Amino acid sequence: MHALLMTLLVIVSLALIVVVLLQSGKSAGLSGAISGGAEQLFGKQKARGLDLVLQRVTIILSIVFFLLALAIVKF
């Protein structure tokens, strides 16, 4: 059971890394980081198309990653 969970954790972590690297950058530089965070917080920019899919896949993979990590600690 432990070996199966570890294998799944490695696969999910590699998939998470790939999905994060495939996402496009939201802003550039320090001024973009300040204004980009505010725009994302208040929802002025909505992700569309591939960016939306990658964002949702990232959320799902991160949840699966943490659940697998907790399951490994239990078993």
PyRosetta script that sets phi, psi and omega in degrees:
from pyrosetta import init, pose_from_sequence

init()
pose = pose_from_sequence("MHALLMTLLVIVSLALIVVVLLQSGKSAGLSGAISGGAEQLFGKQKARGLDLVLQRVTIILSIVFFLLALAIVKF")
pose.set_psi(1, -42.3)
pose.set_omega(1, -179.1)
pose.set_phi(2, -64.1)
pose.set_psi(2, -41.4)
pose.set_omega(2, -179.9)
pose.set_phi(3, -65.1)
pose.set_psi(3, -39.0)
pose.set_omega(3, 178.0)
pose.set_phi(4, -64.3)
pose.set_psi(4, -44.4)
pose.set_omega(4, 179.2)
pose.set_phi(5, -65.2)
pose.set_psi(5, -38.7)
pose.set_omega(5, 178.2)
pose.set_phi(6, -65.9)
pose.set_psi(6, -40.8)
pose.set_omega(6, 178.2)
pose.set_phi(7, -63.5)
pose.set_psi(7, -44.2)
pose.set_omega(7, 177.3)
pose.set_phi(8, -63.1)
pose.set_psi(8, -38.2)
pose.set_omega(8, 179.4)
pose.set_phi(9, -64.6)
pose.set_psi(9, -41.1)
pose.set_omega(9, 178.4)
pose.set_phi(10, -65.2)
pose.set_psi(10, -43.3)
pose.set_omega(10, 179.8)
pose.set_phi(11, -63.7)
pose.set_psi(11, -44.9)
pose.set_omega(11, -179.5)
pose.set_phi(12, -66.8)
pose.set_psi(12, -38.7)
pose.set_omega(12, -179.6)
pose.set_phi(13, -66.9)
pose.set_psi(13, -39.0)
pose.set_omega(13, 176.8)
pose.set_phi(14, -66.3)
pose.set_psi(14, -40.5)
pose.set_omega(14, 177.5)
pose.set_phi(15, -63.9)
pose.set_psi(15, -38.8)
pose.set_omega(15, 178.4)
pose.set_phi(16, -64.1)
pose.set_psi(16, -41.7)
pose.set_omega(16, 177.8)
pose.set_phi(17, -62.2)
pose.set_psi(17, -45.3)
pose.set_omega(17, -179.2)
pose.set_phi(18, -63.0)
pose.set_psi(18, -44.1)
pose.set_omega(18, -178.3)
pose.set_phi(19, -65.1)
pose.set_psi(19, -40.0)
pose.set_omega(19, 178.9)
pose.set_phi(20, -66.1)
pose.set_psi(20, -39.9)
pose.set_omega(20, 179.3)
pose.set_phi(21, -70.1)
pose.set_psi(21, -25.7)
pose.set_omega(21, 178.6)
pose.set_phi(22, -76.1)
pose.set_psi(22, -19.0)
pose.set_omega(22, -177.9)
pose.set_phi(23, -71.3)
pose.set_psi(23, 145.3)
pose.set_omega(23, 179.4)
pose.set_phi(24, -80.7)
pose.set_psi(24, 153.0)
pose.set_omega(24, 178.7)
pose.set_phi(25, -69.4)
pose.set_psi(25, 140.3)
pose.set_omega(25, -178.3)
pose.set_phi(26, -84.0)
pose.set_psi(26, -30.3)
pose.set_omega(26, -176.9)
pose.set_phi(27, -154.8)
pose.set_psi(27, 169.1)
pose.set_omega(27, 179.5)
pose.set_phi(28, -130.7)
pose.set_psi(28, 135.5)
pose.set_omega(28, 176.8)
pose.set_phi(29, 79.8)
pose.set_psi(29, 178.1)
pose.set_omega(29, -177.3)
pose.set_phi(30, -71.1)
pose.set_psi(30, -40.0)
pose.set_omega(30, 179.8)
pose.set_phi(31, -66.4)
pose.set_psi(31, -35.1)
pose.set_omega(31, 176.7)
pose.set_phi(32, -69.2)
pose.set_psi(32, -32.2)
pose.set_omega(32, 179.4)
pose.set_phi(33, -68.3)
pose.set_psi(33, -37.6)
pose.set_omega(33, -179.3)
pose.set_phi(34, -72.2)
pose.set_psi(34, -50.4)
pose.set_omega(34, -178.2)
pose.set_phi(35, -74.0)
pose.set_psi(35, -33.2)
pose.set_omega(35, 179.3)
pose.set_phi(36, -64.6)
pose.set_psi(36, -37.8)
pose.set_omega(36, 177.6)
pose.set_phi(37, -66.4)
pose.set_psi(37, -38.5)
pose.set_omega(37, 179.2)
pose.set_phi(38, -69.0)
pose.set_psi(38, -39.2)
pose.set_omega(38, 179.0)
pose.set_phi(39, -66.2)
pose.set_psi(39, -38.9)
pose.set_omega(39, 179.9)
pose.set_phi(40, -70.4)
pose.set_psi(40, -35.8)
pose.set_omega(40, -178.8)
pose.set_phi(41, -66.7)
pose.set_psi(41, -42.1)
pose.set_omega(41, -176.7)
pose.set_phi(42, -93.5)
pose.set_psi(42, 1.1)
pose.set_omega(42, 172.8)
pose.set_phi(43, 74.4)
pose.set_psi(43, 30.1)
pose.set_omega(43, 178.7)
pose.set_phi(44, -73.8)
pose.set_psi(44, -31.2)
pose.set_omega(44, 178.8)
pose.set_phi(45, -111.8)
pose.set_psi(45, 128.1)
pose.set_omega(45, 176.8)
pose.set_phi(46, -107.9)
pose.set_psi(46, 135.8)
pose.set_omega(46, 177.6)
pose.set_phi(47, -72.7)
pose.set_psi(47, 141.7)
pose.set_omega(47, -179.6)
pose.set_phi(48, -131.5)
pose.set_psi(48, 152.7)
pose.set_omega(48, 172.6)
pose.set_phi(49, 65.8)
pose.set_psi(49, -129.4)
pose.set_omega(49, -175.8)
pose.set_phi(50, -63.7)
pose.set_psi(50, -36.8)
pose.set_omega(50, 179.1)
pose.set_phi(51, -61.9)
pose.set_psi(51, -38.8)
pose.set_omega(51, 178.6)
pose.set_phi(52, -66.3)
pose.set_psi(52, -43.0)
pose.set_omega(52, 179.0)
pose.set_phi(53, -63.3)
pose.set_psi(53, -45.8)
pose.set_omega(53, 179.6)
pose.set_phi(54, -63.9)
pose.set_psi(54, -36.2)
pose.set_omega(54, 178.5)
pose.set_phi(55, -65.1)
pose.set_psi(55, -43.6)
pose.set_omega(55, 179.9)
pose.set_phi(56, -68.9)
pose.set_psi(56, -39.3)
pose.set_omega(56, 177.4)
pose.set_phi(57, -64.3)
pose.set_psi(57, -37.5)
pose.set_omega(57, 177.0)
pose.set_phi(58, -62.0)
pose.set_psi(58, -43.8)
pose.set_omega(58, 179.3)
pose.set_phi(59, -63.1)
pose.set_psi(59, -45.5)
pose.set_omega(59, -179.4)
pose.set_phi(60, -64.3)
pose.set_psi(60, -44.7)
pose.set_omega(60, -179.7)
pose.set_phi(61, -66.0)
pose.set_psi(61, -35.4)
pose.set_omega(61, 178.8)
pose.set_phi(62, -68.6)
pose.set_psi(62, -37.4)
pose.set_omega(62, 176.7)
pose.set_phi(63, -65.1)
pose.set_psi(63, -44.5)
pose.set_omega(63, 178.5)
pose.set_phi(64, -63.3)
pose.set_psi(64, -38.9)
pose.set_omega(64, 178.9)
pose.set_phi(65, -60.3)
pose.set_psi(65, -47.9)
pose.set_omega(65, -178.9)
pose.set_phi(66, -68.6)
pose.set_psi(66, -36.3)
pose.set_omega(66, 177.1)
pose.set_phi(67, -65.9)
pose.set_psi(67, -40.5)
pose.set_omega(67, 176.8)
pose.set_phi(68, -66.0)
pose.set_psi(68, -39.7)
pose.set_omega(68, 178.5)
pose.set_phi(69, -62.9)
pose.set_psi(69, -41.0)
pose.set_omega(69, 177.4)
pose.set_phi(70, -68.1)
pose.set_psi(70, -36.7)
pose.set_omega(70, 178.8)
pose.set_phi(71, -66.6)
pose.set_psi(71, -35.7)
pose.set_omega(71, 178.5)
pose.set_phi(72, -66.4)
pose.set_psi(72, -38.1)
pose.set_omega(72, 179.1)
pose.set_phi(73, -66.0)
pose.set_psi(73, -36.9)
pose.set_omega(73, -179.5)
pose.set_phi(74, -69.5)
pose.set_psi(74, -39.5)
pose.set_omega(74, -175.3)
pose.set_phi(75, -97.7)
pose.dump_pdb("model.pdb")
